[in-house]
Amino acid sequence: MDKKKVVIGMSGGVDSSVAAYLLKKQGYEVIGATMQIWQDENIDIQEENGGCCGLSAVDDARRVANDLEIPYYVMNFKSEFKENVIDYFINEYIHGRTPNPCIACNRYVKWESLLNRSLEIGANYIATGHYAQVEKLKNGRYTLKKSVTADKDQTYALYNLTQYQLSHTLMPVGEYTKDAIREIAKKIGLKVANKPDSQEICFVPDNDYAKFIEENSQYQSLEGNFVDFDGNVIGKHKGITHYTIGQRKGLNLSMGHPVFVTEIRTETNEVVIGNADDVYANKLIANNINFMSIEDLTQKMQVMAKIRYSHKGDLCTIEKLADGSVLCNFDEPQRAITPGQAVVFYDGDYVVGGGTIVKSVE
């Protein structure tokens, strides 16, 4: 029987490098691949951005593949990345929402595009260095199980993978702690053993989202009014793409007490300002739902729900509405429920599913 063939997405970081090693050790025929998705040929950007998608990632990944004695390729997915990640990112901000481009990239580029390309060349699976575990449940469905290390768990950013994608996915790193992964890398002599984790959004290395949007679209940010709940003008804002729900810093408003962004009104180009209490809500509505551990939500269900990557999660009852969206009713008020971000539902360590936050509800 032939060994199963797996294409592993290699970022040049320690996690995907060790994942490739572990898969080879398990007897798979491993092929390394780095996805070229946005990189400019500019050397300054290359040096500036050593993240998961920087040009330096290609050099590091190729070196690791050479050390592990596995074939290595660079695959060009620039057009797919622009359409599914960059254009989506810009459009969401323009419409007053706060997107999560990593989730879109995972679903449509790292999985859909890479998986299709990999199957075309005869692979059985794709693999990544994510801290998550793929498991097939007794009901026959595939889902994600949290990584053994809670502070590194990445299931939140992977909630919208399809059953087909999960059935062709391997995630060997999910069974290890970060320290253990670095130790393995040191033990086998990989030069990336101590390479720092990537931070921020890879295609906006300076973290200036508003500038990126103007440079990469026809959109021009217009100044508008900061208003209170009653519509009173209390100041001028720089343009809605500069703000997100719950934001306190950078408002430049002298109110005598801390104030926060509570709503972004694109139709009137207004940013609504409120007090600390005003950014809390008990309920939200989410759409574009993807279920993992269950086929559908047929009755109310209690879950732990995360409303952002760094959120620890809180108890919540979810129910499906007539239009297919989901109402989430939290036991405790949640801070800064943000349209455009993901809400992900958990049953213990398993991902039930998730969706995109449309709005908070009183």
N, C-alpha and C positions, 0 to 999 in steps of 0.2 A: 504493500500500500504506500502511495506517495505521501510524503510529508505535506501537511497543510501549508499553503502559502499565505503570508500576511504582509501587507504593506503598512509600515508604521510611519506616521507623520512625525518627522524629526525637526524640532525647533532649534536644535543646538544647545538646549538646556539639559540639566542633569536628569530631569524626570523622564523625558522621552528617550534619552540616551540609555538609561538603565532599563527602561521598558523594552527597548530593542534587545539588550543583553539577556533579559529574563526570558523573552520569547524564544530566542535562539537556544537558550539553555533548556527550554521546555520541548525542544525538538521541531519547532516550526522552521520553515524556509522563510527567512526574513529579508524584506527589501525595504531599504530606507528611502524616504521621500520628503523633501522640503517643498512646501507650497509657496511659490512666489506670487504674492497677492496684491501688493501695493507699492513695492519698493522702487524708489528712484535710484538711478545709478550714481547719485551724488554722494561722494565719499563723506561729506560732513554729516549728512543724515545717517549714513551707515555707522559712523563712529558715535553719533549722538544717541542713537537708538539701538541698544543691545537687547531689545525685547524679543518676544517670541517670533516676530516676523521681520526683524531687521536683516540687512544684507550680511552682517557678521554672523547671523544664525546659519547661513549657508556654509560658510567656512568651517564653523564649529561642528556642524552636523556631518559634513563630508569627512572631517578628520575622525570623528567618532565611528562613522561607518567603516572607514578604512581600518581603524583599530579593531573593530569587531569582525572584520572580514565579511561584510555583507555588501551587496550591490547598493548603489545610491543614485538617486535621480532628483533633479529639480523640476517640478511640474508647475506650469504657468496657469494660474487661475485668476489673473488680473481682471478680466471682464466679468467673471462671476462675482468676484469680491466687490467690484464697483457697483454692480446692479443690486446685489442682495445686502450689502453692508453699508458702503459709503452713501449711496443714494437714499437708502432707508434712514440712516443716521441723520442726514441733512433734512429730509422731509419731516421727520418726527420733531426735531427742534423747531423748525419753521412753524409747525402746528401746535407749539406750546407743550409738547410732551418731552419726556426725558428717556431716550432710548437706551437699550443695552446691546451695543454692537457685537459684543463677544458671543451672546446667545444666538444672534442672527448668523454670525460667522460659523459657529459650531454646526448649526442645523443645515445651512445651505451651501457652505463651502467645505469645511473640514469633513463633513459627512457626505452630503449629497454628491458634491463634485468629486471629492477624493474617492469615495466608495465606487461611484460609477466608473471612474478611470481605472481603479484597481481591479474591479471585476472584469473589465475589458481585457486586462493583461493576464488574466487567469488566476488572480488571487481569490482566496476564500473569505478573507477577513481584512478589515483595516484595524489598526491599533493606535492608541495615543498614550501619552504620559499623564492623563488626567487622574486626579485622586477621586476615583469613583469605581464601583464594581457593577458589572452587568450580571444579572441573574434571571433565570427562567423560573417562573413561579408554577405552583401546582395547577393553576387555572390555565396554563399554557402560554401566558403572556410574559413578555420580557419587560423588565424594569431595571431601574438603577437602585443600587443599595449604597448607602453612605460609605465613604472611605473609613478606614479604621482610625484615622486621625481627624478629629472634628474640626480643628482650626484650619486644615488644608482642604477640607471636603469641597468638591467642585460640582456636586450634583445639581445645584441650583442653576448653573449656567448650561446644563445639558438636558433640562426637563422636556424640551420639545423634539427630541429625537424620535423617529418613528419606530414601529415594531420591526419593520424590515431592516432599518439601519442597526438597531440594537442586536438583531440576530446575526449580524455580520461584524460585530464589534468586540474587540478584546481590550481590556484595561488592566494590565498586570500590576500597575503601581498602587491601585486602590487597596491592596492587602498590606501595604507597608506604611510606616511613618516616614516623614520627610528625612529625619535623621538617619533612619535605616537605609533609605535610598542613597543618601550622600555617602554613607559608609560603604555600600556596595560599589559605588563609583570609585571611591578611593582604593578599595581592595583590588579592583581590576585595572587600576591605573588610568582612568579617564581624566583628561585634563580639565573637563568641565565640572569636576566633583564639587568645587566651591563656587561655581558661577552663581551670582545672585539671581533671585527670581525676577521675572519681568514685571513691570508695573505700568499702570495707566493704559490708555488706549493706544495701540501700536501705531495707528496712522495719524495720531495727533500728539507727537512727542513733546511739544511744549505745553500741552494741556489747555491751549486756548481754542476752545470749541467754536466760539463766535467768529474768530478770525478764519479758522479753517472753512467754515460754512460759506463765508463771503468769498473766499479765494477759490472755492470749488463748486460754486453755483451762481445763478443769476441773482440770488437773494441779496438784498441790501438791508442791513439792520436799521430800523428807524427808531429814533427816540420817542418815548411816550410817557404816559403818566403813571406814577405810583398812586394808587387810590386805596382808601379804607373800605370797609364793608358797605358803608352808606354811599359810596361813590365820590366822596370828597377827595380832591387832589391834594396829595401831601408831598409831592416831589416829582422829579423827572428820572426816568430810567434810561439805560443806554441802548435798549433793544431787547426783545423777549428772549433771544437766543443766549443771553448772558445769565439767565436765571432758571432755577429749578425749585420745586416745592420744598419748603422747609429751610431754604437758604437764609442765613443771617448775615454772613460776611459779604462785604463789597456792595452793600446797599446805599451807604453814605447818606443815611437818614438820621437826623438828630431829633429823636422822639423822647429822650429822657429815660428810655427803658429799651431793652432788647426787643426788636421786631423781626418778623419772618415773612417770607413769601408764602402765601396761602393758596393763591390761584393765579393762573396765567390766562388772560382773555385775548386770544388772537384776533377776534373779530373787531375789538375796539383798541387793540394794541395797549392794553392796560395790564399792570402787574398789581395784584391785590395784596395788601400788607395787613398783617394781624399780629396778635400777641402770641406768646408761647402756647397757651391753651388752644388757640385757634388752629394749630397744625395737627391736632389729634382727631381721630375719627374711629368709630367702631366697625364700620362696614365698608366694603368696596365691591365694585362690580368688575369682573374680568371677562374678556372675550378671547377669541382665537385659542380655545382650550385644546390641549393635547393630553390625553389620558395615557398612562403607562401601565400601572398595576391592575387597573380595571378597564373594561371596555367602554363603559359609559357610567354616568352618575344618575341612578334611577331613584334615589331617595336621599334624604339629608344624611350627611356623614361628618363625623368629627375628625379633624385632622390637625396637625401642626402646620402652620403656614408661614413661609418666609416672604417678606415683601421687598427685600433687597439682598444683595449678596452677603453683606455684613450683618444682617439681621439674625438674631439667634433663633427666631421662630416663636410663635405663640399659638395657643389653642384657638380653634376657629371651627365653626360649623358651616359647611358648604352645601348649597342646593342649586340645582339647575333651573334656570328661568326659561320661559316659553321661547325666547329668541335664541336659545343655545348658549347664552352667556351664563356665568356662575356668580351667585351672590355669596360673599364671604362675610360671616358675622363673627367678629372676634369677641372672646370673653373679656378682654381688656382693651381700652383704647390704644390705637397704634399711631406713632408719630410719623408725619410726612408720608402718607400714602400718595405715591407719585404716578400719575398717568404716564404710560409708556414703559414703565418698569415691569418686571415679571413678578407674579405671585406663584409660589411653588408649594404644593401640598404634599405632606409626608404622613405616612402611617408607620410609626416607629422609624426604622432605618430605611424604609422603602419609599420611593417617589410614586405617589398616586397620580400626579399630573400637575399641570400648571397652565397659566395663561398670561395675557397682557392686561395690566390694570387700565381700566377705562376711566374710572373716577371713584372718589370716596363718596360715601352716602351718609347722610345724617341719621 
